[in-house]
Amino acid sequence: MKKSNLGVSVGFIGALAYLAAFVNSFVGLLLIVGYVLLREENIWLRKNVLKAMVLYIGFLLLGIAVRLIPNFFSLLNTFLSIFRFNFVSAVFTGIFGTLMKLLSYCAKLLYLALGVMALTQRTIAFAPLDNFIDKLVNLEN
């Protein structure tokens, strides 16, 4: 296995990036990504730490969007109560709370799978995400 400038395998550093995402450590993930982009030359490692960061930010933004939907229904319910029309927003809150838990579990499973695969310098291919990361690090020929 290829070694990093720190003397550990590049797979281990990639797994650390996914571990930081798994435990919701934005600062830890940011430090790992910053180190790799500034000091490491290994293309596989660069792509994988960026994949960890992009997935982390993507799940974060998706979670924010899902959390905003019940607030929208609550606002709509408040507005419609002026006209004495109410609908049950608690049902929507429960549904979206369950959806948030499901989203969180899926993200954790994905980070775990990618972290374990990173130890052997493998990854799960997501074509649109991989193409975006290739453009991000200027790897296209």
Salt bridges, closest charged atoms under 4 A:
ASP130 OD1 - LYS51 NZ 3.16
ASP134 OD1 - LYS47 NZ 3.12
